[in-house]
Amino acid sequence: MSNQRLISSLSFFGLLPFFGAAFLMMAGILPLMMDPKKIFVGYSVIILAFLSGSLWGQVLDQADSIPSRVILVASNLIALLGWASLGLSNYSLVIATLSLGYILILSLEYSFASLLFDDVSHTYFKLRCKLTTIVLLTHVLMVAFNI
């Protein structure tokens, strides 16, 4: 299996918990007394932190450049935003904050695409756009079915 195919496969498999929690929410199913909202939000925070951390690996060898410093600081702030959202009492606000985090990560990647994706094909960036769109749609579904 090529790296590109493996990356795509793992990326789409990574969407399954989003879909699973959204399905449980829409169906009103509580597996093992677990709240689908908590499952969804917990997974979303983990993935947002993962995406933020992945930016570190892409710029660590260039940490002395201004753009790299911007990416390092911004990715930390986005991860902290996701973590802080857990303290919000309004579920829809938590989901909106996490959605903002995904938009900010994608915007950061787009703004610094030449630095971040110099040796990575633009196919990966297209994949990231698709994945982020799908993740945002699942976030909208979770809010819509929570009302």
C-alpha positions in Angstrom: 0.0 0.0 0.0 1.4 3.4 -1.0 1.9 6.1 1.7 -0.7 8.3 0.0 -3.3 5.5 0.0 -2.5 4.6 3.6 -2.8 8.3 4.7 -6.2 8.6 2.9 -7.4 5.3 4.4 -6.4 6.2 8.0 -7.8 9.7 7.5 -11.2 8.5 6.5 -11.2 5.8 9.2 -10.6 8.6 11.6 -14.0 10.0 10.6 -15.8 6.9 11.9 -16.1 8.1 15.6 -17.6 11.4 14.4 -20.2 9.5 12.3 -20.8 6.9 15.0 -21.4 9.5 17.7 -23.6 11.6 15.4 -25.6 8.5 14.5 -26.0 7.6 18.2 -27.2 11.1 18.9 -29.7 11.1 16.0 -31.0 7.7 17.0 -31.2 8.5 20.7 -29.1 5.5 21.5 -27.0 5.5 24.7 -24.5 2.6 24.4 -23.4 1.3 27.8 -24.9 4.5 29.3 -22.4 6.7 27.5 -23.6 10.0 26.3 -22.9 10.4 22.5 -22.3 14.1 23.0 -19.5 13.4 25.4 -18.0 10.8 23.0 -18.2 13.2 20.1 -16.7 16.2 22.0 -14.0 14.1 23.5 -12.9 12.7 20.2 -13.2 16.1 18.6 -10.8 17.7 21.1 -8.3 14.8 20.6 -8.3 15.2 16.9 -8.0 19.0 17.1 -5.0 18.6 19.4 -3.6 16.0 17.0 -3.9 18.3 14.1 -2.3 21.1 16.1 0.6 18.9 17.1 1.1 17.6 13.6 2.0 21.2 12.6 4.8 21.2 15.1 6.5 18.2 13.3 6.4 20.1 10.0 8.1 23.2 11.2 10.5 22.2 14.1 13.5 22.1 11.9 12.8 25.7 10.8 11.8 27.0 14.3 14.0 30.1 13.9 12.0 31.5 11.1 9.1 34.0 11.8 6.5 31.9 9.9 7.5 28.8 11.8 7.2 30.6 15.1 3.7 31.9 14.1 2.7 28.3 13.3 4.1 27.0 16.6 2.3 29.6 18.7 -0.9 29.5 16.7 -1.2 25.7 16.8 -0.7 25.8 20.6 -3.4 28.4 21.0 -5.8 26.4 18.8 -5.1 23.2 20.9 -5.7 25.3 24.1 -8.9 26.7 22.6 -10.2 23.1 22.1 -9.3 22.1 25.6 -10.8 25.3 27.1 -14.0 24.6 25.3 -14.6 21.6 27.5 -15.2 24.0 30.4 -18.1 25.7 28.6 -21.6 24.8 30.0 -23.5 25.2 26.7 -23.0 22.2 24.4 -23.7 24.1 21.2 -21.0 26.6 22.2 -18.5 23.8 22.8 -19.2 22.4 19.3 -19.0 25.9 17.8 -15.7 26.5 19.5 -14.3 23.2 18.3 -15.6 24.0 14.8 -13.7 27.3 14.9 -10.6 25.4 15.9 -10.8 23.2 12.8 -11.4 26.2 10.6 -8.4 28.0 12.2 -6.1 24.9 11.7 -7.1 24.7 8.0 -6.6 28.4 7.6 -3.2 28.2 9.1 -2.3 25.3 6.8 -3.6 27.3 3.8 -1.8 30.5 4.8 1.5 28.7 5.2 1.0 26.0 2.6 4.4 26.7 0.9 6.2 26.2 4.1 4.1 23.3 5.4 3.6 21.4 2.2 6.8 22.0 0.3 7.7 18.4 0.2 4.1 17.1 0.5 1.9 16.9 -2.5 -1.1 19.2 -2.8 -3.2 16.1 -2.9 -2.7 16.0 0.9 -4.0 19.5 1.3 -7.1 18.7 -0.9 -7.7 15.7 1.4 -7.4 18.0 4.4 -10.0 20.3 3.0 -12.4 17.4 2.3 -11.9 15.9 5.8 -12.4 19.3 7.5 -15.6 19.9 5.6 -16.9 16.5 6.6 -15.9 17.0 10.3 -17.6 20.4 10.3 -20.8 18.8 8.8 -20.8 16.3 11.6 -20.5 19.1 14.1 -23.5 20.8 12.6 -25.4 17.6 12.8 -24.6 17.2 16.5 -25.8 20.7 17.2 -29.0 20.3 15.1 -30.0 17.0 16.8 -29.1 18.3 20.3 -31.9 21.0 20.1 
